[in-house]
Amino acid sequence: MKKFFKAGGYVAGAILLVALAALTYFNMTYPRVNPAPDIKVQVTPARLARGEYLVNHVVGCADCHSERDWTKYAGPLVPGTEGKGGEKFDRQTAGVPGIVYAKNITPAGMTDRDLGAMYAYLRTLKPIHHKVGKFTPEK
C-alpha cells in the first residue's frame, strides 16, 4: 500500500510539473503578434479634429476615462479632466463583480508601449470588407 501511495505521489508531481511547464510556455509565447512599428503621425488640424471626434463621440474613450459630474443630468464631463481616468465601476454602477477603475489615458498615464500594443493588436484583426451606412441627420 505504501508503494501505491508513493507511486501516486510521483505521478501527481509529474502531472503538476508538466502542467506548470505548459502554463509557463503558453504565457511566454502568446499572443504571437509582430512588434508594433515605429509610427510617426503628422499632426494637422484636420487629423486633430478627427481624433477628437473619434475619442469623444465614436469610441467614447472620454466617457469612462474622465471625471464626470453626476450631480447633473447625464453626468457631463468635467472640463479639464479628459482622459485622466479614475472612474469607478462596481456592481452598483456597472454590474461588474469587484471594483475596476478606468486607466489614465493621457500622455502622463498611457505609455507609448501601451499605444503600440493596442495598435499591434488592432493590426492583427482579420480585414472585413463591409460597407457601413453614412450618417444621416434627422429632418
A tleap script that builds the chain and sets N, CA, C and O, in Angstrom:
source leaprc.protein.ff14SB
mol = sequence {
  NMET LYS LYS PHE PHE LYS ALA GLY GLY TYR
  VAL ALA GLY ALA ILE LEU LEU VAL ALA LEU
  ALA ALA LEU THR TYR PHE ASN MET THR TYR
  PRO ARG VAL ASN PRO ALA PRO ASP ILE LYS
  VAL GLN VAL THR PRO ALA ARG LEU ALA ARG
  GLY GLU TYR LEU VAL ASN HIE VAL VAL GLY
  CYS ALA ASP CYS HIE SER GLU ARG ASP TRP
  THR LYS TYR ALA GLY PRO LEU VAL PRO GLY
  THR GLU GLY LYS GLY GLY GLU LYS PHE ASP
  ARG GLN THR ALA GLY VAL PRO GLY ILE VAL
  TYR ALA LYS ASN ILE THR PRO ALA GLY MET
  THR ASP ARG ASP LEU GLY ALA MET TYR ALA
  TYR LEU ARG THR LEU LYS PRO ILE HIE HIE
  LYS VAL GLY LYS PHE THR PRO GLU CLYS
}
set mol.1.N position { 0.815 -1.187 0.000 }
set mol.1.CA position { 0.000 0.000 0.000 }
set mol.1.C position { 0.865 1.259 0.000 }
set mol.1.O position { 0.514 2.257 -0.631 }
set mol.2.N position { 2.002 1.212 0.713 }
set mol.2.CA position { 2.905 2.348 0.737 }
set mol.2.C position { 3.460 2.632 -0.659 }
set mol.2.O position { 3.591 3.785 -1.071 }
set mol.3.N position { 3.781 1.552 -1.376 }
set mol.3.CA position { 4.308 1.720 -2.719 }
set mol.3.C position { 3.270 2.377 -3.628 }
set mol.3.O position { 3.623 3.172 -4.499 }
set mol.4.N position { 2.003 2.051 -3.432 }
set mol.4.CA position { 0.923 2.621 -4.237 }
set mol.4.C position { 0.839 4.136 -4.027 }
set mol.4.O position { 0.763 4.896 -4.992 }
set mol.5.N position { 0.853 4.570 -2.762 }
set mol.5.CA position { 0.791 6.000 -2.463 }
set mol.5.C position { 2.048 6.732 -2.950 }
set mol.5.O position { 1.977 7.864 -3.429 }
set mol.6.N position { 3.192 6.066 -2.818 }
set mol.6.CA position { 4.435 6.668 -3.268 }
set mol.6.C position { 4.408 6.853 -4.791 }
set mol.6.O position { 4.788 7.912 -5.292 }
set mol.7.N position { 3.968 5.846 -5.514 }
set mol.7.CA position { 3.870 5.929 -6.968 }
set mol.7.C position { 2.827 6.981 -7.373 }
set mol.7.O position { 3.032 7.741 -8.319 }
set mol.8.N position { 1.722 7.011 -6.651 }
set mol.8.CA position { 0.683 8.018 -6.920 }
set mol.8.C position { 1.210 9.430 -6.714 }
set mol.8.O position { 0.869 10.334 -7.477 }
set mol.9.N position { 2.032 9.630 -5.699 }
set mol.9.CA position { 2.635 10.937 -5.441 }
set mol.9.C position { 3.565 11.344 -6.566 }
set mol.9.O position { 3.580 12.503 -6.980 }
set mol.10.N position { 4.351 10.378 -7.066 }
set mol.10.CA position { 5.242 10.679 -8.190 }
set mol.10.C position { 4.443 11.054 -9.442 }
set mol.10.O position { 4.798 11.997 -10.149 }
set mol.11.N position { 3.386 10.328 -9.705 }
set mol.11.CA position { 2.552 10.608 -10.879 }
set mol.11.C position { 1.899 11.989 -10.738 }
set mol.11.O position { 1.895 12.773 -11.687 }
set mol.12.N position { 1.350 12.284 -9.560 }
set mol.12.CA position { 0.715 13.588 -9.336 }
set mol.12.C position { 1.747 14.708 -9.478 }
set mol.12.O position { 1.448 15.750 -10.061 }
set mol.13.N position { 2.940 14.509 -8.960 }
set mol.13.CA position { 4.007 15.504 -9.077 }
set mol.13.C position { 4.409 15.723 -10.526 }
set mol.13.O position { 4.623 16.856 -10.957 }
set mol.14.N position { 4.511 14.628 -11.274 }
set mol.14.CA position { 4.879 14.731 -12.686 }
set mol.14.C position { 3.803 15.482 -13.471 }
set mol.14.O position { 4.127 16.311 -14.322 }
set mol.15.N position { 2.539 15.204 -13.198 }
set mol.15.CA position { 1.430 15.900 -13.868 }
set mol.15.C position { 1.460 17.383 -13.529 }
set mol.15.O position { 1.271 18.228 -14.405 }
set mol.16.N position { 1.694 17.697 -12.274 }
set mol.16.CA position { 1.771 19.093 -11.847 }
set mol.16.C position { 2.936 19.808 -12.527 }
set mol.16.O position { 2.799 20.954 -12.953 }
set mol.17.N position { 4.069 19.138 -12.629 }
set mol.17.CA position { 5.245 19.719 -13.269 }
set mol.17.C position { 4.994 19.974 -14.759 }
set mol.17.O position { 5.371 21.026 -15.275 }
set mol.18.N position { 4.368 19.030 -15.447 }
set mol.18.CA position { 4.047 19.196 -16.866 }
set mol.18.C position { 3.039 20.341 -17.048 }
set mol.18.O position { 3.179 21.150 -17.965 }
set mol.19.N position { 2.034 20.408 -16.181 }
set mol.19.CA position { 1.044 21.489 -16.277 }
set mol.19.C position { 1.701 22.844 -16.045 }
set mol.19.O position { 1.388 23.807 -16.745 }
set mol.20.N position { 2.596 22.933 -15.084 }
set mol.20.CA position { 3.299 24.175 -14.805 }
set mol.20.C position { 4.187 24.578 -15.986 }
set mol.20.O position { 4.245 25.755 -16.344 }
set mol.21.N position { 4.871 23.620 -16.582 }
set mol.21.CA position { 5.715 23.895 -17.744 }
set mol.21.C position { 4.860 24.367 -18.928 }
set mol.21.O position { 5.250 25.297 -19.634 }
set mol.22.N position { 3.706 23.739 -19.151 }
set mol.22.CA position { 2.823 24.136 -20.250 }
set mol.22.C position { 2.278 25.543 -20.028 }
set mol.22.O position { 2.197 26.333 -20.969 }
set mol.23.N position { 1.908 25.856 -18.802 }
set mol.23.CA position { 1.400 27.188 -18.485 }
set mol.23.C position { 2.484 28.246 -18.680 }
set mol.23.O position { 2.214 29.320 -19.219 }
set mol.24.N position { 3.680 27.955 -18.253 }
set mol.24.CA position { 4.804 28.879 -18.438 }
set mol.24.C position { 5.080 29.095 -19.919 }
set mol.24.O position { 5.272 30.232 -20.351 }
set mol.25.N position { 5.103 28.025 -20.698 }
set mol.25.CA position { 5.333 28.133 -22.140 }
set mol.25.C position { 4.257 28.997 -22.789 }
set mol.25.O position { 4.565 29.879 -23.591 }
set mol.26.N position { 3.012 28.749 -22.450 }
set mol.26.CA position { 1.896 29.487 -23.046 }
set mol.26.C position { 2.001 30.973 -22.721 }
set mol.26.O position { 1.843 31.810 -23.610 }
set mol.27.N position { 2.265 31.311 -21.457 }
set mol.27.CA position { 2.336 32.717 -21.057 }
set mol.27.C position { 3.523 33.447 -21.669 }
set mol.27.O position { 3.465 34.663 -21.851 }
set mol.28.N position { 4.586 32.742 -21.987 }
set mol.28.CA position { 5.767 33.391 -22.541 }
set mol.28.C position { 5.731 33.501 -24.066 }
set mol.28.O position { 6.485 34.289 -24.636 }
set mol.29.N position { 4.877 32.735 -24.734 }
set mol.29.CA position { 4.879 32.745 -26.196 }
set mol.29.C position { 3.639 33.365 -26.829 }
set mol.29.O position { 3.660 33.660 -28.024 }
set mol.30.N position { 2.581 33.572 -26.091 }
set mol.30.CA position { 1.353 34.136 -26.664 }
set mol.30.C position { 1.043 35.471 -26.033 }
set mol.30.O position { 1.399 35.644 -24.867 }
set mol.31.N position { 0.422 36.422 -26.676 }
set mol.31.CA position { -0.032 36.332 -28.048 }
set mol.31.C position { 1.123 36.517 -29.020 }
set mol.31.O position { 2.074 37.245 -28.738 }
set mol.32.N position { 1.032 35.860 -30.150 }
set mol.32.CA position { 2.067 35.953 -31.171 }
set mol.32.C position { 1.687 37.047 -32.164 }
set mol.32.O position { 0.923 36.821 -33.102 }
set mol.33.N position { 2.229 38.216 -31.936 }
set mol.33.CA position { 1.983 39.336 -32.835 }
set mol.33.C position { 3.328 39.950 -33.194 }
set mol.33.O position { 4.297 39.872 -32.439 }
set mol.34.N position { 3.352 40.551 -34.352 }
set mol.34.CA position { 4.570 41.248 -34.759 }
set mol.34.C position { 4.772 42.461 -33.869 }
set mol.34.O position { 3.804 43.033 -33.368 }
set mol.35.N position { 6.015 42.856 -33.670 }
set mol.35.CA position { 6.241 44.060 -32.880 }
set mol.35.C position { 5.588 45.261 -33.550 }
set mol.35.O position { 5.510 45.345 -34.776 }
set mol.36.N position { 5.125 46.178 -32.729 }
set mol.36.CA position { 4.481 47.373 -33.270 }
set mol.36.C position { 5.505 48.205 -34.030 }
set mol.36.O position { 6.621 48.411 -33.553 }
set mol.37.N position { 5.126 48.682 -35.209 }
set mol.37.CA position { 6.068 49.510 -35.968 }
set mol.37.C position { 6.248 50.873 -35.313 }
set mol.37.O position { 5.375 51.344 -34.585 }
set mol.38.N position { 7.379 51.495 -35.577 }
set mol.38.CA position { 7.643 52.847 -35.091 }
set mol.38.C position { 6.896 53.806 -35.997 }
set mol.38.O position { 7.294 54.033 -37.139 }
set mol.39.N position { 5.818 54.365 -35.486 }
set mol.39.CA position { 4.939 55.190 -36.301 }
set mol.39.C position { 5.108 56.655 -35.914 }
set mol.39.O position { 5.095 57.007 -34.735 }
set mol.40.N position { 5.262 57.480 -36.904 }
set mol.40.CA position { 5.288 58.929 -36.706 }
set mol.40.C position { 4.009 59.475 -37.321 }
set mol.40.O position { 3.723 59.213 -38.490 }
set mol.41.N position { 3.249 60.220 -36.561 }
set mol.41.CA position { 1.985 60.768 -37.032 }
set mol.41.C position { 2.144 62.273 -37.211 }
set mol.41.O position { 2.545 62.984 -36.290 }
set mol.42.N position { 1.824 62.738 -38.403 }
set mol.42.CA position { 1.875 64.173 -38.665 }
set mol.42.C position { 0.647 64.816 -38.048 }
set mol.42.O position { -0.481 64.424 -38.344 }
set mol.43.N position { 0.864 65.798 -37.193 }
set mol.43.CA position { -0.233 66.478 -36.513 }
set mol.43.C position { -0.713 67.631 -37.391 }
set mol.43.O position { 0.019 68.583 -37.661 }
set mol.44.N position { -1.959 67.511 -37.825 }
set mol.44.CA position { -2.574 68.566 -38.635 }
set mol.44.C position { -3.898 68.942 -37.986 }
set mol.44.O position { -4.442 68.149 -37.217 }
set mol.45.N position { -4.427 70.108 -38.263 }
set mol.45.CA position { -5.731 70.478 -37.697 }
set mol.45.C position { -6.831 69.474 -38.060 }
set mol.45.O position { -7.680 69.154 -37.228 }
set mol.46.N position { -6.813 68.983 -39.291 }
set mol.46.CA position { -7.836 68.011 -39.713 }
set mol.46.C position { -7.702 66.707 -38.941 }
set mol.46.O position { -8.705 66.123 -38.531 }
set mol.47.N position { -6.458 66.240 -38.736 }
set mol.47.CA position { -6.246 64.998 -38.010 }
set mol.47.C position { -6.629 65.155 -36.533 }
set mol.47.O position { -7.206 64.244 -35.939 }
set mol.48.N position { -6.310 66.305 -35.948 }
set mol.48.CA position { -6.700 66.554 -34.560 }
set mol.48.C position { -8.216 66.588 -34.408 }
set mol.48.O position { -8.756 66.038 -33.448 }
set mol.49.N position { -8.903 67.226 -35.346 }
set mol.49.CA position { -10.365 67.290 -35.287 }
set mol.49.C position { -10.966 65.894 -35.400 }
set mol.49.O position { -11.903 65.561 -34.675 }
set mol.50.N position { -10.431 65.075 -36.308 }
set mol.50.CA position { -10.945 63.706 -36.450 }
set mol.50.C position { -10.658 62.889 -35.200 }
set mol.50.O position { -11.513 62.129 -34.746 }
set mol.51.N position { -9.473 63.037 -34.646 }
set mol.51.CA position { -9.136 62.318 -33.417 }
set mol.51.C position { -10.036 62.699 -32.263 }
set mol.51.O position { -10.487 61.838 -31.507 }
set mol.52.N position { -10.299 63.991 -32.126 }
set mol.52.CA position { -11.211 64.448 -31.065 }
set mol.52.C position { -12.607 63.864 -31.276 }
set mol.52.O position { -13.252 63.412 -30.330 }
set mol.53.N position { -13.059 63.879 -32.520 }
set mol.53.CA position { -14.375 63.313 -32.843 }
set mol.53.C position { -14.436 61.821 -32.489 }
set mol.53.O position { -15.397 61.366 -31.870 }
set mol.54.N position { -13.411 61.068 -32.883 }
set mol.54.CA position { -13.403 59.635 -32.609 }
set mol.54.C position { -13.363 59.347 -31.111 }
set mol.54.O position { -14.126 58.518 -30.617 }
set mol.55.N position { -12.475 60.029 -30.388 }
set mol.55.CA position { -12.317 59.792 -28.945 }
set mol.55.C position { -13.564 60.185 -28.166 }
set mol.55.O position { -13.984 59.472 -27.255 }
set mol.56.N position { -14.149 61.307 -28.521 }
set mol.56.CA position { -15.260 61.825 -27.721 }
set mol.56.C position { -16.644 61.371 -28.173 }
set mol.56.O position { -17.582 61.384 -27.376 }
set mol.57.N position { -16.790 60.966 -29.442 }
set mol.57.CA position { -18.138 60.674 -29.929 }
set mol.57.C position { -18.324 59.276 -30.500 }
set mol.57.O position { -19.402 58.697 -30.363 }
set mol.58.N position { -17.304 58.726 -31.133 }
set mol.58.CA position { -17.463 57.409 -31.745 }
set mol.58.C position { -17.057 56.312 -30.769 }
set mol.58.O position { -17.870 55.463 -30.404 }
set mol.59.N position { -15.814 56.336 -30.355 }
set mol.59.CA position { -15.311 55.305 -29.447 }
set mol.59.C position { -15.763 55.571 -28.023 }
set mol.59.O position { -16.015 54.634 -27.264 }
set mol.60.N position { -15.867 56.830 -27.658 }
set mol.60.CA position { -16.356 57.187 -26.328 }
set mol.60.C position { -15.326 57.003 -25.228 }
set mol.60.O position { -15.697 56.796 -24.072 }
set mol.61.N position { -14.047 57.073 -25.554 }
set mol.61.CA position { -12.986 56.886 -24.544 }
set mol.61.C position { -13.170 57.829 -23.366 }
set mol.61.O position { -13.044 57.428 -22.209 }
set mol.62.N position { -13.471 59.093 -23.674 }
set mol.62.CA position { -13.556 60.111 -22.637 }
set mol.62.C position { -14.694 59.848 -21.660 }
set mol.62.O position { -14.637 60.310 -20.521 }
set mol.63.N position { -15.712 59.127 -22.071 }
set mol.63.CA position { -16.841 58.867 -21.183 }
set mol.63.C position { -16.432 58.133 -19.913 }
set mol.63.O position { -16.942 58.427 -18.832 }
set mol.64.N position { -15.520 57.185 -20.040 }
set mol.64.CA position { -15.087 56.419 -18.866 }
set mol.64.C position { -13.762 56.913 -18.298 }
set mol.64.O position { -13.504 56.773 -17.103 }
set mol.65.N position { -12.933 57.483 -19.146 }
set mol.65.CA position { -11.585 57.857 -18.730 }
set mol.65.C position { -11.484 59.332 -18.359 }
set mol.65.O position { -10.408 59.920 -18.469 }
set mol.66.N position { -12.582 59.936 -17.923 }
set mol.66.CA position { -12.600 61.325 -17.473 }
set mol.66.C position { -13.465 61.405 -16.225 }
set mol.66.O position { -14.194 60.470 -15.893 }
set mol.67.N position { -13.373 62.524 -15.550 }
set mol.67.CA position { -14.218 62.738 -14.381 }
set mol.67.C position { -15.582 63.208 -14.861 }
set mol.67.O position { -15.685 64.029 -15.773 }
set mol.68.N position { -16.628 62.676 -14.236 }
set mol.68.CA position { -17.994 63.039 -14.633 }
set mol.68.C position { -18.688 63.752 -13.475 }
set mol.68.O position { -18.432 63.442 -12.311 }
set mol.69.N position { -19.551 64.688 -13.785 }
set mol.69.CA position { -20.318 65.405 -12.769 }
set mol.69.C position { -21.697 64.768 -12.672 }
set mol.69.O position { -22.622 65.151 -13.389 }
set mol.70.N position { -21.824 63.797 -11.784 }
set mol.70.CA position { -23.070 63.039 -11.671 }
set mol.70.C position { -24.166 63.807 -10.935 }
set mol.70.O position { -25.273 63.295 -10.770 }
set mol.71.N position { -23.870 65.030 -10.493 }
set mol.71.CA position { -24.932 65.841 -9.891 }
set mol.71.C position { -25.790 66.484 -10.975 }
set mol.71.O position { -26.855 67.030 -10.688 }
set mol.72.N position { -25.322 66.416 -12.231 }
set mol.72.CA position { -26.059 66.992 -13.349 }
set mol.72.C position { -26.608 65.877 -14.231 }
set mol.72.O position { -26.112 64.751 -14.218 }
set mol.73.N position { -27.635 66.213 -14.991 }
set mol.73.CA position { -28.277 65.250 -15.873 }
set mol.73.C position { -27.269 64.639 -16.842 }
set mol.73.O position { -26.528 65.373 -17.496 }
set mol.74.N position { -27.227 63.336 -16.944 }
set mol.74.CA position { -26.377 62.545 -17.835 }
set mol.74.C position { -24.899 62.570 -17.461 }
set mol.74.O position { -24.076 62.013 -18.187 }
set mol.75.N position { -24.545 63.204 -16.345 }
set mol.75.CA position { -23.151 63.190 -15.894 }
set mol.75.C position { -22.173 63.719 -16.911 }
set mol.75.O position { -21.321 62.966 -17.382 }
set mol.76.N position { -22.262 64.998 -17.271 }
set mol.76.CA position { -21.332 65.531 -18.278 }
set mol.76.C position { -19.891 65.488 -17.781 }
set mol.76.O position { -19.635 65.437 -16.578 }
set mol.77.N position { -18.955 65.511 -18.731 }
set mol.77.CA position { -17.536 65.509 -18.379 }
set mol.77.C position { -17.176 66.806 -17.678 }
set mol.77.O position { -17.666 67.879 -18.032 }
set mol.78.N position { -16.312 66.691 -16.676 }
set mol.78.CA position { -15.798 67.883 -16.013 }
set mol.78.C position { -14.682 68.431 -16.897 }
set mol.78.O position { -13.698 67.731 -17.139 }
set mol.79.N position { -14.807 69.656 -17.379 }
set mol.79.CA position { -13.782 70.215 -18.272 }
set mol.79.C position { -12.393 70.155 -17.637 }
set mol.79.O position { -12.224 70.439 -16.452 }
set mol.80.N position { -11.414 69.783 -18.443 }
set mol.80.CA position { -10.042 69.702 -17.974 }
set mol.80.C position { -9.652 68.345 -17.408 }
set mol.80.O position { -8.502 68.154 -17.012 }
set mol.81.N position { -10.597 67.388 -17.360 }
set mol.81.CA position { -10.280 66.059 -16.816 }
set mol.81.C position { -10.291 64.987 -17.887 }
set mol.81.O position { -10.226 63.800 -17.568 }
set mol.82.N position { -10.373 65.380 -19.154 }
set mol.82.CA position { -10.480 64.426 -20.253 }
set mol.82.C position { -9.296 63.468 -20.263 }
set mol.82.O position { -8.149 63.888 -20.413 }
set mol.83.N position { -9.578 62.183 -20.102 }
set mol.83.CA position { -8.557 61.148 -20.182 }
set mol.83.C position { -7.834 60.834 -18.897 }
set mol.83.O position { -6.983 59.945 -18.888 }
set mol.84.N position { -8.135 61.532 -17.791 }
set mol.84.CA position { -7.352 61.344 -16.568 }
set mol.84.C position { -7.623 60.018 -15.863 }
set mol.84.O position { -6.821 59.584 -15.036 }
set mol.85.N position { -8.731 59.376 -16.176 }
set mol.85.CA position { -9.035 58.081 -15.555 }
set mol.85.C position { -9.584 58.240 -14.157 }
set mol.85.O position { -9.867 59.346 -13.697 }
set mol.86.N position { -9.730 57.093 -13.481 }
set mol.86.CA position { -10.188 57.096 -12.105 }
set mol.86.C position { -11.656 56.793 -11.920 }
set mol.86.O position { -12.094 56.569 -10.792 }
set mol.87.N position { -12.433 56.779 -12.995 }
set mol.87.CA position { -13.856 56.463 -12.878 }
set mol.87.C position { -14.008 55.065 -12.296 }
set mol.87.O position { -13.372 54.121 -12.766 }
set mol.88.N position { -14.840 54.930 -11.285 }
set mol.88.CA position { -15.013 53.664 -10.565 }
set mol.88.C position { -16.198 52.885 -11.140 }
set mol.88.O position { -17.286 53.428 -11.333 }
set mol.89.N position { -15.961 51.609 -11.404 }
set mol.89.CA position { -17.015 50.712 -11.871 }
set mol.89.C position { -17.113 49.560 -10.885 }
set mol.89.O position { -16.111 48.910 -10.587 }
set mol.90.N position { -18.301 49.306 -10.382 }
set mol.90.CA position { -18.516 48.195 -9.453 }
set mol.90.C position { -19.878 47.576 -9.749 }
set mol.90.O position { -20.511 47.890 -10.756 }
set mol.91.N position { -20.309 46.708 -8.870 }
set mol.91.CA position { -21.589 46.021 -9.105 }
set mol.91.C position { -22.745 47.019 -9.172 }
set mol.91.O position { -23.650 46.857 -9.991 }
set mol.92.N position { -22.727 48.041 -8.327 }
set mol.92.CA position { -23.820 49.009 -8.287 }
set mol.92.C position { -23.833 49.915 -9.518 }
set mol.92.O position { -24.900 50.181 -10.071 }
set mol.93.N position { -22.679 50.388 -9.948 }
set mol.93.CA position { -22.649 51.344 -11.056 }
set mol.93.C position { -22.630 50.689 -12.432 }
set mol.93.O position { -23.205 51.216 -13.383 }
set mol.94.N position { -21.960 49.525 -12.537 }
set mol.94.CA position { -21.805 48.917 -13.860 }
set mol.94.C position { -22.177 47.444 -13.902 }
set mol.94.O position { -22.136 46.827 -14.966 }
set mol.95.N position { -22.540 46.871 -12.760 }
set mol.95.CA position { -22.930 45.457 -12.738 }
set mol.95.C position { -21.769 44.488 -12.863 }
set mol.95.O position { -21.962 43.334 -13.243 }
set mol.96.N position { -20.558 44.947 -12.545 }
set mol.96.CA position { -19.392 44.068 -12.635 }
set mol.96.C position { -19.002 43.597 -11.240 }
set mol.96.O position { -19.133 44.347 -10.273 }
set mol.97.N position { -18.526 42.361 -11.130 }
set mol.97.CA position { -18.075 41.899 -9.809 }
set mol.97.C position { -16.762 42.576 -9.451 }
set mol.97.O position { -15.879 42.702 -10.300 }
set mol.98.N position { -16.624 43.005 -8.222 }
set mol.98.CA position { -15.407 43.673 -7.788 }
set mol.98.C position { -15.434 45.144 -8.151 }
set mol.98.O position { -16.481 45.698 -8.484 }
set mol.99.N position { -14.264 45.771 -8.081 }
set mol.99.CA position { -14.138 47.190 -8.393 }
set mol.99.C position { -13.062 47.366 -9.456 }
set mol.99.O position { -11.950 46.853 -9.324 }
set mol.100.N position { -13.407 48.099 -10.509 }
set mol.100.CA position { -12.479 48.370 -11.605 }
set mol.100.C position { -12.414 49.876 -11.776 }
set mol.100.O position { -13.443 50.551 -11.734 }
set mol.101.N position { -11.217 50.409 -11.967 }
set mol.101.CA position { -11.044 51.837 -12.215 }
set mol.101.C position { -10.531 52.051 -13.634 }
set mol.101.O position { -9.659 51.316 -14.098 }
set mol.102.N position { -11.071 53.055 -14.324 }
set mol.102.CA position { -10.615 53.397 -15.670 }
set mol.102.C position { -9.192 53.947 -15.575 }
set mol.102.O position { -8.879 54.732 -14.680 }
set mol.103.N position { -8.334 53.526 -16.509 }
set mol.103.CA position { -6.937 53.967 -16.519 }
set mol.103.C position { -6.805 55.395 -17.016 }
set mol.103.O position { -7.673 55.924 -17.710 }
set mol.104.N position { -5.697 55.996 -16.639 }
set mol.104.CA position { -5.325 57.313 -17.146 }
set mol.104.C position { -4.803 57.108 -18.567 }
set mol.104.O position { -3.798 56.425 -18.769 }
set mol.105.N position { -5.487 57.701 -19.559 }
set mol.105.CA position { -5.065 57.514 -20.945 }
set mol.105.C position { -4.425 58.770 -21.524 }
set mol.105.O position { -4.250 58.879 -22.738 }
set mol.106.N position { -4.077 59.715 -20.659 }
set mol.106.CA position { -3.348 60.891 -21.129 }
set mol.106.C position { -1.877 60.500 -21.267 }
set mol.106.O position { -1.472 59.442 -20.784 }
set mol.107.N position { -1.070 61.345 -21.923 }
set mol.107.CA position { 0.358 61.014 -22.031 }
set mol.107.C position { 1.031 60.791 -20.676 }
set mol.107.O position { 2.055 60.111 -20.606 }
set mol.108.N position { 0.468 61.358 -19.591 }
set mol.108.CA position { 1.055 61.145 -18.259 }
set mol.108.C position { 0.783 59.734 -17.743 }
set mol.108.O position { 1.498 59.255 -16.863 }
set mol.109.N position { -0.234 59.065 -18.274 }
set mol.109.CA position { -0.590 57.756 -17.752 }
set mol.109.C position { -0.465 56.631 -18.756 }
set mol.109.O position { -0.256 55.485 -18.356 }
set mol.110.N position { -0.586 56.912 -20.056 }
set mol.110.CA position { -0.503 55.840 -21.060 }
set mol.110.C position { 0.820 55.934 -21.793 }
set mol.110.O position { 1.128 56.952 -22.413 }
set mol.111.N position { 1.591 54.877 -21.720 }
set mol.111.CA position { 2.908 54.860 -22.334 }
set mol.111.C position { 2.824 54.571 -23.822 }
set mol.111.O position { 1.819 54.062 -24.319 }
set mol.112.N position { 3.906 54.909 -24.526 }
set mol.112.CA position { 3.981 54.561 -25.943 }
set mol.112.C position { 3.883 53.058 -26.113 }
set mol.112.O position { 3.391 52.568 -27.130 }
set mol.113.N position { 4.355 52.328 -25.111 }
set mol.113.CA position { 4.275 50.860 -25.159 }
set mol.113.C position { 2.814 50.405 -25.182 }
set mol.113.O position { 2.455 49.497 -25.932 }
set mol.114.N position { 1.967 51.042 -24.353 }
set mol.114.CA position { 0.537 50.710 -24.347 }
set mol.114.C position { -0.095 51.039 -25.695 }
set mol.114.O position { -0.843 50.236 -26.252 }
set mol.115.N position { 0.212 52.221 -26.213 }
set mol.115.CA position { -0.344 52.615 -27.514 }
set mol.115.C position { 0.112 51.660 -28.607 }
set mol.115.O position { -0.677 51.255 -29.461 }
set mol.116.N position { 1.391 51.305 -28.576 }
set mol.116.CA position { 1.920 50.365 -29.556 }
set mol.116.C position { 1.258 49.005 -29.447 }
set mol.116.O position { 0.981 48.361 -30.458 }
set mol.117.N position { 1.003 48.563 -28.214 }
set mol.117.CA position { 0.357 47.263 -28.018 }
set mol.117.C position { -1.060 47.269 -28.578 }
set mol.117.O position { -1.486 46.302 -29.209 }
set mol.118.N position { -1.791 48.360 -28.347 }
set mol.118.CA position { -3.153 48.441 -28.883 }
set mol.118.C position { -3.123 48.489 -30.410 }
set mol.118.O position { -3.924 47.826 -31.070 }
set mol.119.N position { -2.207 49.266 -30.966 }
set mol.119.CA position { -2.084 49.342 -32.419 }
set mol.119.C position { -1.722 47.977 -32.998 }
set mol.119.O position { -2.296 47.547 -33.999 }
set mol.120.N position { -0.762 47.297 -32.360 }
set mol.120.CA position { -0.341 45.982 -32.846 }
set mol.120.C position { -1.509 45.004 -32.825 }
set mol.120.O position { -1.688 44.234 -33.769 }
set mol.121.N position { -2.309 45.027 -31.755 }
set mol.121.CA position { -3.464 44.134 -31.672 }
set mol.121.C position { -4.472 44.445 -32.781 }
set mol.121.O position { -4.946 43.540 -33.468 }
set mol.122.N position { -4.795 45.726 -32.950 }
set mol.122.CA position { -5.772 46.097 -33.967 }
set mol.122.C position { -5.322 45.682 -35.362 }
set mol.122.O position { -6.153 45.334 -36.201 }
set mol.123.N position { -4.011 45.714 -35.619 }
set mol.123.CA position { -3.494 45.316 -36.922 }
set mol.123.C position { -3.566 43.809 -37.130 }
set mol.123.O position { -3.409 43.348 -38.261 }
set mol.124.N position { -3.800 43.018 -36.071 }
set mol.124.CA position { -3.909 41.566 -36.228 }
set mol.124.C position { -5.329 41.129 -36.579 }
set mol.124.O position { -5.548 39.984 -36.972 }
set mol.125.N position { -6.290 42.038 -36.437 }
set mol.125.CA position { -7.671 41.674 -36.748 }
set mol.125.C position { -7.812 41.389 -38.240 }
set mol.125.O position { -7.211 42.058 -39.081 }
set mol.126.N position { -8.616 40.383 -38.539 }
set mol.126.CA position { -8.846 39.999 -39.922 }
set mol.126.C position { -9.565 41.126 -40.651 }
set mol.126.O position { -10.574 41.631 -40.158 }
set mol.127.N position { -9.065 41.529 -41.821 }
set mol.127.CA position { -9.756 42.581 -42.575 }
set mol.127.C position { -11.149 42.104 -42.983 }
set mol.127.O position { -11.304 41.014 -43.532 }
set mol.128.N position { -12.135 42.912 -42.716 }
set mol.128.CA position { -13.509 42.584 -43.066 }
set mol.128.C position { -14.012 43.665 -44.016 }
set mol.128.O position { -14.161 44.822 -43.624 }
set mol.129.N position { -14.268 43.293 -45.242 }
set mol.129.CA position { -14.781 44.245 -46.213 }
set mol.129.C position { -16.289 44.341 -46.017 }
set mol.129.O position { -17.043 43.430 -46.357 }
set mol.130.N position { -16.697 45.462 -45.463 }
set mol.130.CA position { -18.103 45.655 -45.112 }
set mol.130.C position { -18.436 47.127 -45.288 }
set mol.130.O position { -17.819 47.989 -44.663 }
set mol.131.N position { -19.399 47.410 -46.128 }
set mol.131.CA position { -19.798 48.798 -46.360 }
set mol.131.C position { -20.758 49.214 -45.268 }
set mol.131.O position { -21.797 48.587 -45.062 }
set mol.132.N position { -20.400 50.278 -44.569 }
set mol.132.CA position { -21.214 50.777 -43.467 }
set mol.132.C position { -21.952 52.016 -43.955 }
set mol.132.O position { -21.385 52.838 -44.675 }
set mol.133.N position { -23.219 52.151 -43.562 }
set mol.133.CA position { -24.009 53.304 -43.964 }
set mol.133.C position { -23.417 54.595 -43.433 }
set mol.133.O position { -22.672 54.600 -42.453 }
set mol.134.N position { -23.759 55.687 -44.095 }
set mol.134.CA position { -23.274 57.004 -43.699 }
set mol.134.C position { -24.284 57.656 -42.767 }
set mol.134.O position { -25.475 57.345 -42.790 }
set mol.135.N position { -23.777 58.567 -41.948 }
set mol.135.CA position { -24.623 59.299 -41.017 }
set mol.135.C position { -25.628 60.138 -41.781 }
set mol.135.O position { -25.274 60.856 -42.715 }
set mol.136.N position { -26.877 60.041 -41.378 }
set mol.136.CA position { -27.929 60.847 -41.974 }
set mol.136.C position { -28.633 61.580 -40.852 }
set mol.136.O position { -29.278 60.946 -40.017 }
set mol.137.N position { -28.529 62.887 -40.811 }
set mol.137.CA position { -29.187 63.632 -39.732 }
set mol.137.C position { -30.703 63.550 -39.877 }
set mol.137.O position { -31.231 63.436 -40.983 }
set mol.138.N position { -31.386 63.610 -38.745 }
set mol.138.CA position { -32.854 63.604 -38.769 }
set mol.138.C position { -33.355 64.911 -39.372 }
set mol.138.O position { -32.727 65.961 -39.241 }
set mol.139.N position { -34.494 64.815 -40.029 }
set mol.139.CA position { -35.092 66.027 -40.618 }
set mol.139.C position { -36.284 66.452 -39.836 }
set mol.139.O position { -36.922 67.449 -40.175 }
savepdb mol mol.pdb
quit
